[in-house]
């Protein structure tokens, strides 16, 4: 079954413990900022014109390669910003800063240009050494892959050795003679280096790199897997600024008229406060109001007197069969006595569904091979009023199951 089949999408994600589909967030961004898409269309048209002029007229191979990186990462940045994917936006933003500095380096130094191109052979040799995938191949496919690796080594081993002999052993690790910060300082962009360091926390998995995907809610730390709108807000402004600097440098060094593109980028940069406000509003509807509950142990007493245990995932409203816990006899006896004492047997469902209860403090292990199914197949339904949260959010189909709840109080 689809992992979200048991979730009620008629209310905001905050009412379903933050569970949201990517398309739902993308639609919310699109519906809240139609002007953004008009500006992006204009900008992308200008970027295409720049691409044509840049790649058809460039003579500096190093600059052309860096331009390939920069233009592709700008494309990735835009895709990430309109989907709220802040982590990918941060990666692209960080890369755009490096491309800006590297472009300046290879267009102002012949030796830097030579080193940059020469490093291709080092990359090729490294690729040839990474042959782990051959263990997954067989027959003709394996033979062809081995031949490709040998050819890659053969074609690049001499040039790689010559490059290391010319530029030193450190060249194997980095094409440049100086680190990024020194290069940035030399070209007047060191004031952005702190931004680069912050973005690097996302890339390197530092403790501060989960901006926008964790929050303290009622004293509990809640982690989110999905859109980081805080990072998207940050990467929007900084990424566009880095790309604008890159475009400006291209205009100066390669004599390409980038005036219209820079104007379009300036309009997007000026739009940032609106983007920021819109994403903050969307984010408020994404975070749950209370910490998501953990999985729940469910006992189910069937009309024939048999008791089964189920592992309930309450956020997704799905469950599966579970192995009986070590103390199952005690809990089953107490549950049976409770049902008999208050005569719950006469409220059992006519369709054969059981009387159920949740058991606090018991951790279940799902039965091996058991399949997920909607919790409403076992638990009673609870009607939830229809409510839209943002234009473009998916609607529940008529007659769709609502969030379930147990038939009886907790034991």
Helices and strands as residue ranges (DSSP letters): G 13-16, H 22-32, H 34-57, H 61-83, H 86-108, H 110-129, G 132-136, H 139-167, G 169-172, H 180-186, G 190-192, H 193-203, G 207-209, E 214-217, E 220-223, H 229-253, H 259-270, H 272-286, E 296-301, E 307-313, E 318-321, H 328-341, G 344-347, E 355-359, E 373-374, G 375-377, E 380-381, E 404-405
